[in-house]
Amino acid sequence: MISLQITDVKDFMAKLLKTDLFDHFLMPEAVITTSVTCHIDGTLNTSFFTTDELDILGLNGLSTAPFSLFRSNCFDLIKGKHTPSYFKFVFMLSPENLKNTLVHSGSSLSENDISGAYLNLHFKDQVLTCTTGVSYRVFSMDRSFENAWDELVCRFLKNHGICHEILS
């Protein structure tokens, strides 16, 4: 697990809310506080969609919705004259991206050993931090996947011109 501070919040927010850069992440949860606090539960209600819509949107087999389904709503909640006083976005790798990351990590763990790889965004007191994390289903001393995930997040931010400093 690493913690990063995003140093150019305005640029980051534009990339988060106005581009598809984070759309491939699943979003289990978000909290946005402006004049009111809005809680978003990213649990996917598959019965809302037709079978064709699930196929077209690539939602088959998912229990958590991708950020792409929420991005415009989040933008609408955040835009305006006032900066939000607080927000939290919890992102996680899709099962497919988790599998790919696991393969590239060289870890001895399997997909069944990991509940999720997370990227948590937290904004409070005008400071935006990003924390990585991995949730395991089993106990393991093997941290190669966790280290690979941390490196992947740093590389993702760098490759997309997102300025940041490592805090821990």
C-alpha positions in Angstrom: 0.0 0.0 0.0 1.2 3.5 -0.9 -0.2 6.9 -0.3 0.2 9.6 -2.9 -0.7 13.3 -2.9 -2.0 14.7 -6.1 -0.3 18.0 -6.5 -2.4 19.5 -9.3 -6.0 19.0 -8.1 -7.7 21.0 -10.9 -5.9 19.1 -13.7 -6.6 15.7 -12.0 -10.3 16.5 -11.5 -10.6 17.5 -15.2 -9.1 14.1 -16.2 -11.3 12.3 -13.7 -14.6 13.9 -14.5 -14.3 15.1 -18.1 -12.4 12.2 -19.8 -12.8 8.4 -19.9 -9.4 7.9 -18.2 -10.9 6.2 -15.1 -14.0 4.7 -16.8 -12.5 1.2 -16.8 -12.3 1.1 -13.0 -15.2 -0.3 -11.1 -16.6 2.0 -8.4 -18.0 0.3 -5.3 -18.5 3.5 -3.4 -18.4 7.3 -3.6 -19.2 10.1 -1.2 -19.4 13.7 -2.4 -20.1 16.6 0.0 -21.1 20.0 -1.3 -24.2 21.7 0.1 -25.4 18.2 0.9 -23.7 14.8 1.1 -24.4 12.3 -1.6 -23.6 8.6 -1.1 -23.3 6.4 -4.1 -23.5 2.6 -3.8 -21.9 1.1 -6.8 -23.6 -2.3 -6.5 -24.8 -3.2 -9.9 -28.5 -3.9 -10.2 -28.4 -6.2 -13.3 -32.2 -6.6 -13.3 -32.4 -2.9 -14.3 -30.9 -3.8 -17.7 -32.0 -6.0 -20.6 -29.7 -8.9 -21.5 -28.7 -7.0 -24.6 -27.8 -3.9 -22.6 -25.7 -5.9 -20.2 -23.8 -7.2 -23.3 -23.4 -3.9 -25.0 -22.3 -2.1 -21.8 -19.9 -5.0 -20.9 -21.6 -5.5 -17.5 -22.1 -9.3 -17.7 -20.6 -11.0 -14.6 -20.0 -7.8 -12.7 -21.4 -7.1 -9.3 -20.0 -3.6 -9.2 -20.7 -0.9 -11.8 -17.9 0.8 -13.7 -17.2 4.5 -13.1 -18.3 5.2 -16.6 -21.9 4.8 -15.5 -21.5 7.4 -12.7 -19.0 9.9 -14.2 -21.5 12.4 -15.5 -23.6 12.3 -12.3 -20.4 12.9 -10.2 -19.5 15.8 -12.5 -22.9 17.3 -12.0 -22.6 17.0 -8.2 -19.1 18.6 -8.1 -19.3 21.3 -10.7 -20.1 24.8 -9.7 -18.7 27.9 -8.0 -17.7 26.1 -4.8 -15.2 23.4 -4.4 -16.6 20.3 -2.6 -15.7 20.3 1.0 -15.1 16.5 0.8 -15.2 13.6 -1.5 -14.1 10.0 -1.6 -14.1 7.7 -4.6 -13.3 4.0 -4.1 -12.1 2.4 -7.4 -11.2 -1.2 -8.0 -9.9 -3.3 -10.8 -12.3 -5.2 -12.9 -12.0 -9.0 -12.7 -10.3 -9.0 -16.2 -7.8 -6.3 -15.2 -7.2 -8.0 -11.9 -6.4 -11.2 -13.8 -4.0 -9.3 -16.2 -2.3 -7.5 -13.3 -1.9 -10.7 -11.4 -0.3 -12.5 -14.4 2.2 -9.6 -14.9 3.1 -9.4 -11.2 4.7 -12.9 -11.2 2.9 -13.6 -7.9 2.1 -17.1 -6.8 -1.4 -15.9 -5.9 -4.5 -16.8 -8.0 -7.6 -14.7 -8.8 -9.5 -16.6 -6.1 -7.0 -15.4 -3.5 -7.6 -11.7 -4.0 -10.9 -9.9 -3.3 -9.8 -6.7 -5.0 -7.2 -4.2 -5.9 -8.3 -0.7 -4.9 -7.5 2.9 -5.6 -9.0 5.3 -3.1 -9.3 9.0 -3.8 -9.8 11.2 -0.8 -10.3 15.0 -0.9 -10.4 17.0 2.3 -9.1 20.5 3.4 -8.1 21.1 -0.3 -5.8 18.1 -0.3 -6.3 15.2 -2.6 -4.7 11.9 -1.7 -4.7 8.6 -3.5 -4.1 5.4 -1.6 -3.6 1.9 -3.1 -4.7 -1.3 -1.4 -5.3 -5.0 -1.9 -7.9 -7.1 -0.2 -6.9 -10.7 0.2 -9.2 -13.7 0.7 -6.3 -15.8 2.1 -3.3 -15.1 4.3 -0.1 -14.8 2.3 3.4 -13.5 2.8 3.6 -13.0 -0.9 3.4 -9.2 -1.5 4.5 -9.3 -5.2 1.0 -8.5 -6.4 0.6 -5.7 -4.0 4.0 -4.2 -5.0 3.1 -4.6 -8.7 -0.2 -2.9 -8.1 1.5 0.1 -6.4 4.0 0.4 -9.2 1.2 0.1 -11.8 -0.8 3.0 -10.2 2.3 5.2 -10.1 3.0 4.4 -13.8 -0.6 5.0 -14.7 -0.5 8.5 -13.1 2.8 9.3 -14.6 1.8 8.2 -18.1 -1.3 10.4 -18.0 0.5 13.5 -16.7 -1.0 13.4 -13.3 1.5 15.1 -10.9 1.9 13.4 -7.6 4.2 12.9 -4.6 4.6 9.7 -2.7 3.7 10.2 0.9 4.5 6.6 2.1 
